[in-house]
Amino acid sequence: MAGYLGDKSANVVHHLGTMTGECNIYEIKKINKIYFVPDTIQQALDEKFTQCKFCIKN
Ligand SMILES: [Zn+2]
């Protein structure tokens, strides 16, 4: 199972293991969902995604 899910419409990356209701992951359209290879936060950041403030803490 993937750990990170990117939302291309907002350029935000979520962590599926710690997501909250405020992430509104179910509102993300299928066409806007992206997974990362490798499945790491660093890869998401390298692809210019911003980490979600609700489910990803520094
Ligand atoms: Zn989130």
N, CA, C, O and the ligand as a Tripos MOL2 file, in Angstrom:
@<TRIPOS>MOLECULE
protein
  233   231    59     0     0
PROTEIN
NO_CHARGES

@<TRIPOS>ATOM
      1 N           0.8400   -1.1990    0.0000 N.3       1 MET1
      2 CA          0.0000    0.0000    0.0000 C.3       1 MET1
      3 C           0.8730    1.2470    0.0000 C.2       1 MET1
      4 O           1.9120    1.3100    0.6570 O.2       1 MET1
      5 N           0.4160    2.2270   -0.7550 N.am      2 ALA2
      6 CA          1.1710    3.4700   -0.8490 C.3       2 ALA2
      7 C           1.0940    4.2520    0.4570 C.2       2 ALA2
      8 O           0.0900    4.1950    1.1670 O.2       2 ALA2
      9 N           2.1500    4.9750    0.7630 N.am      3 GLY3
     10 CA          2.1650    5.8020    1.9550 C.3       3 GLY3
     11 C           1.7740    7.2400    1.6720 C.2       3 GLY3
     12 O           1.0990    7.8940    2.4670 O.2       3 GLY3
     13 N           2.2180    7.7140    0.5100 N.am      4 TYR4
     14 CA          1.9800    9.1180    0.1850 C.3       4 TYR4
     15 C           1.0940    9.2500   -1.0360 C.2       4 TYR4
     16 O           1.2040    8.4850   -1.9950 O.2       4 TYR4
     17 N           0.2080   10.2460   -0.9790 N.am      5 LEU5
     18 CA         -0.7100   10.5300   -2.0790 C.3       5 LEU5
     19 C          -0.6150   12.0090   -2.4260 C.2       5 LEU5
     20 O          -0.8000   12.8720   -1.5670 O.2       5 LEU5
     21 N          -0.3260   12.2920   -3.6870 N.am      6 GLY6
     22 CA         -0.2600   13.6760   -4.1290 C.3       6 GLY6
     23 C          -1.5570   14.1130   -4.7820 C.2       6 GLY6
     24 O          -2.2190   13.3430   -5.4770 O.2       6 GLY6
     25 N          -1.9030   15.3750   -4.5400 N.am      7 ASP7
     26 CA         -3.0710   15.9820   -5.1740 C.3       7 ASP7
     27 C          -2.5510   17.0140   -6.1740 C.2       7 ASP7
     28 O          -2.0830   18.0880   -5.7960 O.2       7 ASP7
     29 N          -2.6430   16.6660   -7.4530 N.am      8 LYS8
     30 CA         -2.0710   17.5280   -8.4850 C.3       8 LYS8
     31 C          -2.8200   18.8410   -8.6310 C.2       8 LYS8
     32 O          -2.2410   19.8220   -9.0980 O.2       8 LYS8
     33 N          -4.0770   18.8890   -8.2500 N.am      9 SER9
     34 CA         -4.8340   20.1330   -8.4110 C.3       9 SER9
     35 C          -4.3740   21.1850   -7.3980 C.2       9 SER9
     36 O          -4.4290   22.3840   -7.6720 O.2       9 SER9
     37 N          -3.9210   20.7290   -6.2300 N.am     10 ALA10
     38 CA         -3.4770   21.6520   -5.1820 C.3      10 ALA10
     39 C          -1.9700   21.5960   -4.9730 C.2      10 ALA10
     40 O          -1.4110   22.4260   -4.2570 O.2      10 ALA10
     41 N          -1.3070   20.6190   -5.5970 N.am     11 ASN11
     42 CA          0.1250   20.3980   -5.4080 C.3      11 ASN11
     43 C           0.4700   20.1480   -3.9460 C.2      11 ASN11
     44 O           1.4640   20.6530   -3.4230 O.2      11 ASN11
     45 N          -0.3810   19.3550   -3.3030 N.am     12 VAL12
     46 CA         -0.1820   19.0150   -1.9000 C.3      12 VAL12
     47 C          -0.0140   17.5040   -1.7910 C.2      12 VAL12
     48 O          -0.6890   16.7460   -2.4880 O.2      12 VAL12
     49 N           0.8890   17.0690   -0.9100 N.am     13 VAL13
     50 CA          1.0730   15.6420   -0.6790 C.3      13 VAL13
     51 C           0.5470   15.2870    0.7090 C.2      13 VAL13
     52 O           0.8080   15.9890    1.6860 O.2      13 VAL13
     53 N          -0.1980   14.1840    0.7770 N.am     14 HIS14
     54 CA         -0.7640   13.6860    2.0330 C.3      14 HIS14
     55 C          -0.1160   12.3650    2.4010 C.2      14 HIS14
     56 O           0.3550   11.6290    1.5330 O.2      14 HIS14
     57 N          -0.0950   12.0670    3.7020 N.am     15 HIS15
     58 CA          0.3430   10.7560    4.1690 C.3      15 HIS15
     59 C          -0.9100    9.9500    4.5190 C.2      15 HIS15
     60 O          -1.6830   10.3150    5.4050 O.2      15 HIS15
     61 N          -1.0820    8.8470    3.7970 N.am     16 LEU16
     62 CA         -2.3260    8.0870    3.9550 C.3      16 LEU16
     63 C          -2.4670    7.4520    5.3300 C.2      16 LEU16
     64 O          -3.5810    7.1980    5.7860 O.2      16 LEU16
     65 N          -1.3350    7.1930    5.9990 N.am     17 GLY17
     66 CA         -1.4010    6.5600    7.3060 C.3      17 GLY17
     67 C          -1.8500    7.4900    8.4150 C.2      17 GLY17
     68 O          -2.3400    7.0340    9.4490 O.2      17 GLY17
     69 N          -1.6880    8.7890    8.2130 N.am     18 THR18
     70 CA         -2.0060    9.7490    9.2740 C.3      18 THR18
     71 C          -3.0030   10.8060    8.8130 C.2      18 THR18
     72 O          -3.1620   11.8410    9.4610 O.2      18 THR18
     73 N          -3.6660   10.5480    7.7070 N.am     19 MET19
     74 CA         -4.5840   11.5630    7.1740 C.3      19 MET19
     75 C          -5.7260   11.8400    8.1420 C.2      19 MET19
     76 O          -6.1350   10.9760    8.9170 O.2      19 MET19
     77 N          -6.2260   13.0590    8.0760 N.am     20 THR20
     78 CA         -7.3300   13.4800    8.9330 C.3      20 THR20
     79 C          -8.5060   13.8910    8.0530 C.2      20 THR20
     80 O          -8.3830   13.9590    6.8300 O.2      20 THR20
     81 N          -9.6300   14.1590    8.6760 N.am     21 GLY21
     82 CA        -10.7990   14.5970    7.9290 C.3      21 GLY21
     83 C         -10.5440   15.8990    7.1890 C.2      21 GLY21
     84 O         -11.1380   16.1640    6.1440 O.2      21 GLY21
     85 N          -9.6490   16.7070    7.7470 N.am     22 GLU22
     86 CA         -9.3680   18.0000    7.1390 C.3      22 GLU22
     87 C          -8.5880   17.8860    5.8340 C.2      22 GLU22
     88 O          -8.5220   18.8440    5.0640 O.2      22 GLU22
     89 N          -8.0000   16.7260    5.5860 N.am     23 CYS23
     90 CA         -7.2730   16.5280    4.3260 C.3      23 CYS23
     91 C          -8.2340   16.4670    3.1350 C.2      23 CYS23
     92 O          -7.8540   16.7860    2.0080 O.2      23 CYS23
     93 N          -9.4660   16.0590    3.3880 N.am     24 ASN24
     94 CA        -10.4620   15.9200    2.3190 C.3      24 ASN24
     95 C          -9.9580   15.0530    1.1650 C.2      24 ASN24
     96 O         -10.1750   15.3690   -0.0050 O.2      24 ASN24
     97 N          -9.2910   13.9730    1.5060 N.am     25 ILE25
     98 CA         -8.7270   13.0880    0.4950 C.3      25 ILE25
     99 C          -9.8080   12.5250   -0.4210 C.2      25 ILE25
    100 O          -9.5660   12.2810   -1.6040 O.2      25 ILE25
    101 N         -10.9940   12.3220    0.1300 N.am     26 TYR26
    102 CA        -12.0430   11.7370   -0.7020 C.3      26 TYR26
    103 C         -12.6030   12.7330   -1.7080 C.2      26 TYR26
    104 O         -13.3630   12.3630   -2.6030 O.2      26 TYR26
    105 N         -12.2230   13.9980   -1.5560 N.am     27 GLU27
    106 CA        -12.6550   15.0230   -2.5040 C.3      27 GLU27
    107 C         -11.7210   15.1090   -3.7090 C.2      27 GLU27
    108 O         -12.0520   15.7320   -4.7180 O.2      27 GLU27
    109 N         -10.5500   14.4770   -3.5950 N.am     28 ILE28
    110 CA         -9.5740   14.5680   -4.6830 C.3      28 ILE28
    111 C         -10.0350   13.7030   -5.8490 C.2      28 ILE28
    112 O         -10.3040   12.5130   -5.6820 O.2      28 ILE28
    113 N         -10.1240   14.3040   -7.0190 N.am     29 LYS29
    114 CA        -10.5420   13.5500   -8.1870 C.3      29 LYS29
    115 C          -9.4640   12.5510   -8.5860 C.2      29 LYS29
    116 O          -8.2690   12.8040   -8.4350 O.2      29 LYS29
    117 N          -9.9130   11.4140   -9.0960 N.am     30 LYS30
    118 CA         -8.9940   10.3520   -9.4830 C.3      30 LYS30
    119 C          -7.9030   10.8610  -10.4310 C.2      30 LYS30
    120 O          -6.7420   10.4660  -10.3340 O.2      30 LYS30
    121 N          -8.2990   11.7340  -11.3370 N.am     31 ILE31
    122 CA         -7.3540   12.2370  -12.3410 C.3      31 ILE31
    123 C          -6.2610   13.0890  -11.7030 C.2      31 ILE31
    124 O          -5.1920   13.2730  -12.2860 O.2      31 ILE31
    125 N          -6.5300   13.6100  -10.5030 N.am     32 ASN32
    126 CA         -5.5540   14.4700   -9.8280 C.3      32 ASN32
    127 C          -4.6930   13.7240   -8.8170 C.2      32 ASN32
    128 O          -3.8260   14.3240   -8.1800 O.2      32 ASN32
    129 N          -4.9230   12.4260   -8.6630 N.am     33 LYS33
    130 CA         -4.1380   11.6630   -7.6940 C.3      33 LYS33
    131 C          -2.8380   11.1660   -8.3150 C.2      33 LYS33
    132 O          -2.8120   10.7040   -9.4550 O.2      33 LYS33
    133 N          -1.7730   11.2700   -7.5490 N.am     34 ILE34
    134 CA         -0.4780   10.7860   -8.0220 C.3      34 ILE34
    135 C           0.2300   10.0970   -6.8640 C.2      34 ILE34
    136 O           0.1630   10.5380   -5.7170 O.2      34 ILE34
    137 N           0.9100    9.0030   -7.1950 N.am     35 TYR35
    138 CA          1.7190    8.3040   -6.1970 C.3      35 TYR35
    139 C           3.1780    8.4820   -6.5730 C.2      35 TYR35
    140 O           3.5010    8.8070   -7.7160 O.2      35 TYR35
    141 N           4.0540    8.2660   -5.6060 N.am     36 PHE36
    142 CA          5.4620    8.5900   -5.8090 C.3      36 PHE36
    143 C           6.3320    7.3350   -5.8410 C.2      36 PHE36
    144 O           6.0910    6.3640   -5.1230 O.2      36 PHE36
    145 N           7.3460    7.3900   -6.6960 N.am     37 VAL37
    146 CA          8.3100    6.2980   -6.8000 C.3      37 VAL37
    147 C           9.7120    6.8800   -6.7040 C.2      37 VAL37
    148 O          10.1450    7.5810   -7.6190 O.2      37 VAL37
    149 N          10.4350    6.6060   -5.6140 N.am     38 PRO38
    150 CA         10.0000    5.7960   -4.4670 C.3      38 PRO38
    151 C           8.9500    6.5330   -3.6390 C.2      38 PRO38
    152 O           8.7730    7.7440   -3.7650 O.2      38 PRO38
    153 N           8.2680    5.7820   -2.8010 N.am     39 ASP39
    154 CA          7.1470    6.2940   -2.0160 C.3      39 ASP39
    155 C           7.6570    6.9840   -0.7470 C.2      39 ASP39
    156 O           7.4830    6.4820    0.3630 O.2      39 ASP39
    157 N           8.2890    8.1460   -0.9380 N.am     40 THR40
    158 CA          8.8700    8.8730    0.1980 C.3      40 THR40
    159 C           8.4630   10.3380    0.1350 C.2      40 THR40
    160 O           8.1120   10.8560   -0.9250 O.2      40 THR40
    161 N           8.5170   10.9950    1.2890 N.am     41 ILE41
    162 CA          8.1990   12.4220    1.3330 C.3      41 ILE41
    163 C           9.2330   13.2020    0.5360 C.2      41 ILE41
    164 O           8.9060   14.2080   -0.0930 O.2      41 ILE41
    165 N          10.4850   12.7390    0.5580 N.am     42 GLN42
    166 CA         11.5200   13.4540   -0.1770 C.3      42 GLN42
    167 C          11.2300   13.4620   -1.6740 C.2      42 GLN42
    168 O          11.4370   14.4690   -2.3510 O.2      42 GLN42
    169 N          10.7540   12.3420   -2.1750 N.am     43 GLN43
    170 CA         10.4100   12.2790   -3.5940 C.3      43 GLN43
    171 C           9.2820   13.2510   -3.9180 C.2      43 GLN43
    172 O           9.3120   13.9190   -4.9520 O.2      43 GLN43
    173 N           8.3000   13.3290   -3.0460 N.am     44 ALA44
    174 CA          7.1850   14.2530   -3.2620 C.3      44 ALA44
    175 C           7.6770   15.6960   -3.2770 C.2      44 ALA44
    176 O           7.2670   16.4950   -4.1200 O.2      44 ALA44
    177 N           8.5560   16.0200   -2.3380 N.am     45 LEU45
    178 CA          9.0910   17.3830   -2.2760 C.3      45 LEU45
    179 C           9.9310   17.6800   -3.5110 C.2      45 LEU45
    180 O           9.9010   18.7920   -4.0390 O.2      45 LEU45
    181 N          10.6800   16.6800   -3.9670 N.am     46 ASP46
    182 CA         11.4910   16.8520   -5.1750 C.3      46 ASP46
    183 C          10.6180   17.1290   -6.3920 C.2      46 ASP46
    184 O          11.0480   17.7880   -7.3390 O.2      46 ASP46
    185 N           9.3980   16.6250   -6.3590 N.am     47 GLU47
    186 CA          8.4680   16.8500   -7.4720 C.3      47 GLU47
    187 C           7.6250   18.1000   -7.2450 C.2      47 GLU47
    188 O           6.5920   18.2960   -7.8850 O.2      47 GLU47
    189 N           8.0870   18.9470   -6.3160 N.am     48 LYS48
    190 CA          7.4960   20.2670   -6.0700 C.3      48 LYS48
    191 C           6.1340   20.2230   -5.4020 C.2      48 LYS48
    192 O           5.3220   21.1330   -5.5630 O.2      48 LYS48
    193 N           5.8900   19.1560   -4.6510 N.am     49 PHE49
    194 CA          4.6630   19.1140   -3.8630 C.3      49 PHE49
    195 C           4.9240   19.7390   -2.4900 C.2      49 PHE49
    196 O           6.0430   19.7000   -1.9780 O.2      49 PHE49
    197 N           3.8840   20.3080   -1.9120 N.am     50 THR50
    198 CA          3.9550   20.8840   -0.5740 C.3      50 THR50
    199 C           3.3170   19.8930    0.3940 C.2      50 THR50
    200 O           2.2750   19.3120    0.0940 O.2      50 THR50
    201 N           3.9400   19.7020    1.5510 N.am     51 GLN51
    202 CA          3.3730   18.7300    2.4700 C.3      51 GLN51
    203 C           2.1310   19.2830    3.1650 C.2      51 GLN51
    204 O           2.0770   20.4480    3.5580 O.2      51 GLN51
    205 N           1.1380   18.4080    3.3020 N.am     52 CYS52
    206 CA         -0.1180   18.7800    3.9470 C.3      52 CYS52
    207 C           0.1460   19.1120    5.4050 C.2      52 CYS52
    208 O           0.8390   18.3680    6.0980 O.2      52 CYS52
    209 N          -0.4080   20.2330    5.8760 N.am     53 LYS53
    210 CA         -0.1480   20.6310    7.2650 C.3      53 LYS53
    211 C          -0.9410   19.8210    8.2770 C.2      53 LYS53
    212 O          -0.6500   19.8620    9.4720 O.2      53 LYS53
    213 N          -1.9430   19.0850    7.8030 N.am     54 PHE54
    214 CA         -2.7650   18.3190    8.7360 C.3      54 PHE54
    215 C          -2.2040   16.9270    9.0190 C.2      54 PHE54
    216 O          -2.2720   16.4510   10.1530 O.2      54 PHE54
    217 N          -1.6550   16.2770    8.0040 N.am     55 CYS55
    218 CA         -1.2490   14.8790    8.1980 C.3      55 CYS55
    219 C           0.2580   14.6590    8.1520 C.2      55 CYS55
    220 O           0.7210   13.5530    8.4300 O.2      55 CYS55
    221 N           1.0340   15.6840    7.8080 N.am     56 ILE56
    222 CA          2.4850   15.5230    7.7760 C.3      56 ILE56
    223 C           3.1190   16.5930    8.6480 C.2      56 ILE56
    224 O           3.0580   17.7860    8.3510 O.2      56 ILE56
    225 N           3.7270   16.1320    9.7320 N.am     57 LYS57
    226 CA          4.3900   17.0590   10.6600 C.3      57 LYS57
    227 C           5.8870   16.9790   10.4350 C.2      57 LYS57
    228 O           6.4280   15.9320   10.0820 O.2      57 LYS57
    229 N           6.5410   18.1040   10.6460 N.am     58 ASN58
    230 CA          8.0080   18.1040   10.5410 C.3      58 ASN58
    231 C           8.6200   17.5100   11.7930 C.2      58 ASN58
    232 O           9.8430   17.4200   11.9000 O.2      58 ASN58
    233 ZN         -3.2510   15.6840    4.5550 Zn       59 ZN59
@<TRIPOS>BOND
     1     1     2 1
     2     2     3 1
     3     3     4 2
     4     3     5 am
     5     5     6 1
     6     6     7 1
     7     7     8 2
     8     7     9 am
     9     9    10 1
    10    10    11 1
    11    11    12 2
    12    11    13 am
    13    13    14 1
    14    14    15 1
    15    15    16 2
    16    15    17 am
    17    17    18 1
    18    18    19 1
    19    19    20 2
    20    19    21 am
    21    21    22 1
    22    22    23 1
    23    23    24 2
    24    23    25 am
    25    25    26 1
    26    26    27 1
    27    27    28 2
    28    27    29 am
    29    29    30 1
    30    30    31 1
    31    31    32 2
    32    31    33 am
    33    33    34 1
    34    34    35 1
    35    35    36 2
    36    35    37 am
    37    37    38 1
    38    38    39 1
    39    39    40 2
    40    39    41 am
    41    41    42 1
    42    42    43 1
    43    43    44 2
    44    43    45 am
    45    45    46 1
    46    46    47 1
    47    47    48 2
    48    47    49 am
    49    49    50 1
    50    50    51 1
    51    51    52 2
    52    51    53 am
    53    53    54 1
    54    54    55 1
    55    55    56 2
    56    55    57 am
    57    57    58 1
    58    58    59 1
    59    59    60 2
    60    59    61 am
    61    61    62 1
    62    62    63 1
    63    63    64 2
    64    63    65 am
    65    65    66 1
    66    66    67 1
    67    67    68 2
    68    67    69 am
    69    69    70 1
    70    70    71 1
    71    71    72 2
    72    71    73 am
    73    73    74 1
    74    74    75 1
    75    75    76 2
    76    75    77 am
    77    77    78 1
    78    78    79 1
    79    79    80 2
    80    79    81 am
    81    81    82 1
    82    82    83 1
    83    83    84 2
    84    83    85 am
    85    85    86 1
    86    86    87 1
    87    87    88 2
    88    87    89 am
    89    89    90 1
    90    90    91 1
    91    91    92 2
    92    91    93 am
    93    93    94 1
    94    94    95 1
    95    95    96 2
    96    95    97 am
    97    97    98 1
    98    98    99 1
    99    99   100 2
   100    99   101 am
   101   101   102 1
   102   102   103 1
   103   103   104 2
   104   103   105 am
   105   105   106 1
   106   106   107 1
   107   107   108 2
   108   107   109 am
   109   109   110 1
   110   110   111 1
   111   111   112 2
   112   111   113 am
   113   113   114 1
   114   114   115 1
   115   115   116 2
   116   115   117 am
   117   117   118 1
   118   118   119 1
   119   119   120 2
   120   119   121 am
   121   121   122 1
   122   122   123 1
   123   123   124 2
   124   123   125 am
   125   125   126 1
   126   126   127 1
   127   127   128 2
   128   127   129 am
   129   129   130 1
   130   130   131 1
   131   131   132 2
   132   131   133 am
   133   133   134 1
   134   134   135 1
   135   135   136 2
   136   135   137 am
   137   137   138 1
   138   138   139 1
   139   139   140 2
   140   139   141 am
   141   141   142 1
   142   142   143 1
   143   143   144 2
   144   143   145 am
   145   145   146 1
   146   146   147 1
   147   147   148 2
   148   147   149 am
   149   149   150 1
   150   150   151 1
   151   151   152 2
   152   151   153 am
   153   153   154 1
   154   154   155 1
   155   155   156 2
   156   155   157 am
   157   157   158 1
   158   158   159 1
   159   159   160 2
   160   159   161 am
   161   161   162 1
   162   162   163 1
   163   163   164 2
   164   163   165 am
   165   165   166 1
   166   166   167 1
   167   167   168 2
   168   167   169 am
   169   169   170 1
   170   170   171 1
   171   171   172 2
   172   171   173 am
   173   173   174 1
   174   174   175 1
   175   175   176 2
   176   175   177 am
   177   177   178 1
   178   178   179 1
   179   179   180 2
   180   179   181 am
   181   181   182 1
   182   182   183 1
   183   183   184 2
   184   183   185 am
   185   185   186 1
   186   186   187 1
   187   187   188 2
   188   187   189 am
   189   189   190 1
   190   190   191 1
   191   191   192 2
   192   191   193 am
   193   193   194 1
   194   194   195 1
   195   195   196 2
   196   195   197 am
   197   197   198 1
   198   198   199 1
   199   199   200 2
   200   199   201 am
   201   201   202 1
   202   202   203 1
   203   203   204 2
   204   203   205 am
   205   205   206 1
   206   206   207 1
   207   207   208 2
   208   207   209 am
   209   209   210 1
   210   210   211 1
   211   211   212 2
   212   211   213 am
   213   213   214 1
   214   214   215 1
   215   215   216 2
   216   215   217 am
   217   217   218 1
   218   218   219 1
   219   219   220 2
   220   219   221 am
   221   221   222 1
   222   222   223 1
   223   223   224 2
   224   223   225 am
   225   225   226 1
   226   226   227 1
   227   227   228 2
   228   227   229 am
   229   229   230 1
   230   230   231 1
   231   231   232 2
@<TRIPOS>SUBSTRUCTURE
     1 MET1         2 RESIDUE 1 A MET
     2 ALA2         6 RESIDUE 1 A ALA
     3 GLY3        10 RESIDUE 1 A GLY
     4 TYR4        14 RESIDUE 1 A TYR
     5 LEU5        18 RESIDUE 1 A LEU
     6 GLY6        22 RESIDUE 1 A GLY
     7 ASP7        26 RESIDUE 1 A ASP
     8 LYS8        30 RESIDUE 1 A LYS
     9 SER9        34 RESIDUE 1 A SER
    10 ALA10       38 RESIDUE 1 A ALA
    11 ASN11       42 RESIDUE 1 A ASN
    12 VAL12       46 RESIDUE 1 A VAL
    13 VAL13       50 RESIDUE 1 A VAL
    14 HIS14       54 RESIDUE 1 A HIS
    15 HIS15       58 RESIDUE 1 A HIS
    16 LEU16       62 RESIDUE 1 A LEU
    17 GLY17       66 RESIDUE 1 A GLY
    18 THR18       70 RESIDUE 1 A THR
    19 MET19       74 RESIDUE 1 A MET
    20 THR20       78 RESIDUE 1 A THR
    21 GLY21       82 RESIDUE 1 A GLY
    22 GLU22       86 RESIDUE 1 A GLU
    23 CYS23       90 RESIDUE 1 A CYS
    24 ASN24       94 RESIDUE 1 A ASN
    25 ILE25       98 RESIDUE 1 A ILE
    26 TYR26      102 RESIDUE 1 A TYR
    27 GLU27      106 RESIDUE 1 A GLU
    28 ILE28      110 RESIDUE 1 A ILE
    29 LYS29      114 RESIDUE 1 A LYS
    30 LYS30      118 RESIDUE 1 A LYS
    31 ILE31      122 RESIDUE 1 A ILE
    32 ASN32      126 RESIDUE 1 A ASN
    33 LYS33      130 RESIDUE 1 A LYS
    34 ILE34      134 RESIDUE 1 A ILE
    35 TYR35      138 RESIDUE 1 A TYR
    36 PHE36      142 RESIDUE 1 A PHE
    37 VAL37      146 RESIDUE 1 A VAL
    38 PRO38      150 RESIDUE 1 A PRO
    39 ASP39      154 RESIDUE 1 A ASP
    40 THR40      158 RESIDUE 1 A THR
    41 ILE41      162 RESIDUE 1 A ILE
    42 GLN42      166 RESIDUE 1 A GLN
    43 GLN43      170 RESIDUE 1 A GLN
    44 ALA44      174 RESIDUE 1 A ALA
    45 LEU45      178 RESIDUE 1 A LEU
    46 ASP46      182 RESIDUE 1 A ASP
    47 GLU47      186 RESIDUE 1 A GLU
    48 LYS48      190 RESIDUE 1 A LYS
    49 PHE49      194 RESIDUE 1 A PHE
    50 THR50      198 RESIDUE 1 A THR
    51 GLN51      202 RESIDUE 1 A GLN
    52 CYS52      206 RESIDUE 1 A CYS
    53 LYS53      210 RESIDUE 1 A LYS
    54 PHE54      214 RESIDUE 1 A PHE
    55 CYS55      218 RESIDUE 1 A CYS
    56 ILE56      222 RESIDUE 1 A ILE
    57 LYS57      226 RESIDUE 1 A LYS
    58 ASN58      230 RESIDUE 1 A ASN
    59 ZN59       233 GROUP 0 **** ****
